[in-house]
Amino acid sequence: MRFSVISLFPGQIDAFLKESIIGRAREKRIIDIDFYDIRDYSGNPYGKVDDTLYGGGTGMLIQCEPVYRCYEDVCSSGKPYVIYVSPKGKVLDQKKVRELAGKDHIAILCGHYEGIDSRVTDEIVDEEISIGDYVLTGGEIAAVTIIDSVSRMIEGVLPNEDAYTNESHMNGTLEASQYTKPRIWHDREVPEVLLNGNQAQIDDYNRTMSLVETMDKRPDMFDKLALTEEDWQKVLARKRQN
């Protein structure tokens, strides 16, 4: 899996993705991340790549030509799937993450200032993606989010498939609450069912508590679930106990 990042501040992204799980995956060459600084393609000795907006308005806009030259360089080994991280894009979710994990080469274009001249994004971008309904100072944090979430789906990045298939959002629900030692902390005990060694009972309990968590914390997700009568009975029973 290869990622190419086009940004004014590639060092921000590289620094974060050198650590922990993604850093180890890079060292093992399970994923490759290439960085391209838009300023390197400015065509002037000052590295200037922005200018004022036609029609007025505050701030500066990144120009077409430096972005396009950079894009051509990225395409020298084959055209990637190009994502522009933008508040105008569709909000990233786990379904989209799984879809992107099937790509061989993804290029992520990061805007800054007031963004990028629309003519070049219209020409080279395959999809715009947002990480939420708010505005950031640049696309770098969003790029990190996409690379991290997609990389976790790549074989070999995590120890095994269970490391991501049982997590929140993978099946349209939130993950059940989890616990570790000590067994009692601040008079709060670990649920007895998790200690009895009966895996069938543990799996059933975790599934039910996953539904309860989703009902309590993300009712918008819960409303989309197709529950059986048995599911409802178990959820309501657990709600009464709580």
C-alpha positions as CSV (number, residue, x, y, z in Angstrom):
1,M,0.0,0.0,0.0
2,R,1.4,3.4,-1.0
3,F,0.4,6.8,0.1
4,S,1.6,10.0,-1.5
5,V,1.0,13.2,0.5
6,I,1.0,16.6,-1.3
7,S,1.3,19.4,1.3
8,L,2.9,22.7,2.3
9,F,3.8,21.1,5.6
10,P,4.7,17.4,5.0
11,G,7.0,17.3,8.0
12,Q,3.9,17.5,10.3
13,I,2.5,14.4,8.8
14,D,5.8,12.5,8.7
15,A,6.5,13.2,12.3
16,F,3.3,11.7,13.6
17,L,3.4,8.7,11.3
18,K,6.9,7.7,12.4
19,E,5.6,6.5,15.7
20,S,3.8,3.4,17.1
21,I,2.0,0.9,14.9
22,I,2.1,2.9,11.7
23,G,5.8,3.7,12.2
24,R,6.6,0.0,12.5
25,A,4.5,-0.8,9.4
26,R,6.6,1.8,7.5
27,E,9.8,0.2,8.8
28,K,8.7,-3.2,7.5
29,R,7.6,-1.7,4.2
30,I,4.1,-2.9,4.6
31,I,3.0,0.6,3.7
32,D,5.0,3.3,2.0
33,I,4.4,7.0,2.5
34,D,6.0,9.5,0.1
35,F,5.9,13.3,0.8
36,Y,5.8,16.1,-1.7
37,D,6.2,19.7,-0.7
38,I,4.2,22.0,-3.0
39,R,6.7,24.8,-2.5
40,D,9.3,22.6,-4.4
41,Y,7.2,23.1,-7.5
42,S,6.7,26.9,-7.2
43,G,8.8,27.8,-10.2
44,N,10.3,30.8,-8.3
45,P,13.3,31.2,-6.0
46,Y,11.0,32.2,-3.1
47,G,8.8,29.1,-2.9
48,K,5.7,31.3,-3.3
49,V,2.7,29.2,-4.2
50,D,-0.3,31.4,-3.2
51,D,-2.0,34.6,-4.3
52,T,-5.0,36.8,-3.5
53,L,-8.5,35.7,-4.4
54,Y,-10.3,36.9,-7.5
55,G,-13.5,38.6,-6.5
56,G,-12.1,39.7,-3.2
57,G,-12.1,38.1,0.2
58,T,-9.5,37.6,3.0
59,G,-6.7,35.1,3.0
60,M,-4.6,33.6,0.2
61,L,-5.3,30.7,-2.2
62,I,-2.8,28.1,-3.4
63,Q,-2.3,28.4,-7.1
64,C,-3.0,25.7,-9.8
65,E,0.4,25.3,-11.4
66,P,2.5,24.3,-8.4
67,V,-0.1,21.7,-7.4
68,Y,-0.3,20.4,-10.9
69,R,3.4,20.1,-11.3
70,C,3.6,18.2,-8.1
71,Y,0.7,15.9,-9.1
72,E,2.6,15.1,-12.4
73,D,5.6,14.1,-10.4
74,V,3.4,11.8,-8.2
75,C,2.0,10.2,-11.3
76,S,5.4,9.4,-12.8
77,S,5.1,5.8,-11.5
78,G,1.4,5.5,-12.3
79,K,-1.8,7.5,-11.6
80,P,-2.9,7.3,-7.9
81,Y,-6.4,7.6,-6.5
82,V,-6.4,11.3,-5.5
83,I,-8.2,12.5,-2.4
84,Y,-8.5,16.2,-1.5
85,V,-9.1,16.7,2.2
86,S,-11.8,19.4,2.4
87,P,-14.7,20.5,4.6
88,K,-16.8,20.2,1.5
89,G,-16.2,16.4,1.2
90,K,-18.2,13.5,2.4
91,V,-17.4,12.8,6.1
92,L,-15.1,9.8,6.5
93,D,-16.6,6.7,8.0
94,Q,-15.5,3.1,8.5
95,K,-17.3,2.0,5.3
96,K,-15.2,4.5,3.3
97,V,-12.0,3.4,5.2
98,R,-12.6,-0.2,4.1
99,E,-13.2,0.9,0.5
100,L,-9.9,3.0,0.5
101,A,-8.0,0.0,1.9
102,G,-8.6,-1.7,-1.4
103,K,-6.6,0.9,-3.4
104,D,-3.0,0.3,-4.3
105,H,-1.9,3.9,-4.3
106,I,-3.6,6.9,-2.7
107,A,-2.5,10.5,-3.1
108,I,-3.8,12.9,-0.5
109,L,-3.8,16.6,-1.4
110,C,-3.8,19.0,1.6
111,G,-5.0,22.6,1.3
112,H,-4.0,25.5,3.5
113,Y,-4.8,29.2,3.8
114,E,-8.1,29.5,2.0
115,G,-7.6,26.3,0.1
116,I,-6.6,25.5,-3.5
117,D,-7.7,27.0,-6.8
118,S,-10.8,25.0,-7.8
119,R,-9.6,24.5,-11.4
120,V,-6.8,22.2,-10.4
121,T,-8.8,20.2,-7.9
122,D,-11.6,19.8,-10.5
123,E,-9.0,18.4,-12.9
124,I,-7.0,16.0,-10.7
125,V,-9.1,15.0,-7.7
126,D,-11.1,11.8,-7.6
127,E,-12.8,12.4,-4.3
128,E,-13.1,15.0,-1.6
129,I,-13.2,13.7,2.0
130,S,-13.8,15.5,5.3
131,I,-13.1,14.2,8.8
132,G,-15.9,16.2,10.4
133,D,-18.1,19.2,10.1
134,Y,-15.6,21.8,11.3
135,V,-12.7,23.7,9.8
136,L,-9.0,23.1,10.4
137,T,-6.1,25.4,9.6
138,G,-4.9,22.9,7.0
139,G,-5.4,19.4,5.6
140,E,-2.5,17.8,7.4
141,I,-4.4,16.5,10.4
142,A,-7.1,15.1,8.1
143,A,-4.4,13.4,6.0
144,V,-3.0,11.7,9.1
145,T,-6.4,10.5,10.0
146,I,-7.0,8.9,6.6
147,I,-3.6,7.3,6.5
148,D,-3.9,5.9,10.0
149,S,-7.4,4.6,9.7
150,V,-6.8,3.0,6.3
151,S,-3.4,1.5,7.2
152,R,-4.9,-0.4,10.1
153,M,-6.9,-2.4,7.6
154,I,-3.9,-3.5,5.6
155,E,-2.8,-7.1,6.3
156,G,0.3,-7.2,8.5
157,V,-0.1,-3.8,10.1
158,L,-2.0,-5.1,13.1
159,P,-1.2,-8.5,14.7
160,N,-4.4,-10.2,13.3
161,E,-7.8,-9.5,11.8
162,D,-9.5,-9.6,15.2
163,A,-7.5,-6.5,16.2
164,Y,-9.8,-4.4,14.0
165,T,-12.9,-6.4,13.2
166,N,-14.1,-6.3,16.8
167,E,-13.7,-2.6,17.2
168,S,-16.3,0.3,17.2
169,H,-17.9,1.1,13.9
170,M,-16.8,-2.1,12.1
171,N,-20.3,-3.6,12.3
172,G,-22.4,-0.5,12.7
173,T,-22.1,-0.6,16.5
174,L,-19.8,0.7,19.3
175,E,-17.5,-1.7,21.1
176,A,-18.5,-3.0,24.5
177,S,-16.8,-1.6,27.5
178,Q,-13.4,-3.3,28.3
179,Y,-11.5,-4.0,31.5
180,T,-8.1,-5.0,32.8
181,K,-6.5,-5.6,36.2
182,P,-7.2,-5.0,39.1
183,R,-10.5,-6.8,39.4
184,I,-11.9,-4.1,41.7
185,W,-11.0,-0.4,41.4
186,H,-12.7,2.4,43.4
187,D,-15.3,-0.2,44.4
188,R,-16.1,-0.9,40.8
189,E,-15.9,-4.6,39.9
190,V,-15.3,-6.2,36.5
191,P,-18.5,-7.9,35.3
192,E,-18.5,-11.5,36.6
193,V,-19.3,-13.0,33.2
194,L,-15.9,-11.8,31.8
195,L,-14.1,-13.9,34.5
196,N,-15.9,-17.2,34.2
197,G,-13.9,-18.5,31.2
198,N,-17.1,-19.4,29.2
199,Q,-16.3,-17.9,25.8
200,A,-19.8,-18.4,24.5
201,Q,-21.3,-16.4,27.4
202,I,-18.6,-13.8,27.1
203,D,-19.2,-13.3,23.4
204,D,-23.0,-13.0,24.0
205,Y,-22.4,-10.5,26.8
206,N,-20.1,-8.4,24.7
207,R,-22.5,-8.3,21.8
208,T,-25.4,-7.2,24.0
209,M,-23.3,-4.6,25.8
210,S,-22.1,-3.4,22.4
211,L,-25.8,-2.7,21.5
212,V,-26.4,-1.0,24.9
213,E,-23.3,1.3,24.4
214,T,-24.6,2.2,20.9
215,M,-28.1,2.9,22.2
216,D,-26.8,5.1,25.0
217,K,-24.0,7.0,23.2
218,R,-24.9,6.9,19.5
219,P,-28.6,6.7,19.1
220,D,-28.2,7.8,15.4
221,M,-26.3,4.5,14.8
222,F,-28.6,2.4,16.9
223,D,-31.6,3.5,14.9
224,K,-30.1,2.0,11.8
225,L,-29.6,-1.5,13.3
226,A,-31.9,-4.4,12.4
227,L,-32.3,-6.1,15.8
228,T,-34.0,-9.4,16.4
229,E,-36.6,-9.9,19.1
230,E,-34.0,-11.7,21.2
231,D,-31.6,-8.8,20.8
232,W,-34.2,-6.4,22.1
233,Q,-35.0,-8.6,25.1
234,K,-31.3,-8.8,26.0
235,V,-30.7,-5.1,25.6
236,L,-33.7,-4.2,27.7
237,A,-32.7,-6.7,30.4
238,R,-29.2,-5.2,30.6
239,K,-30.7,-1.6,30.7
240,R,-32.9,-2.6,33.6
241,Q,-29.9,-4.0,35.5
242,N,-28.0,-0.8,35.0
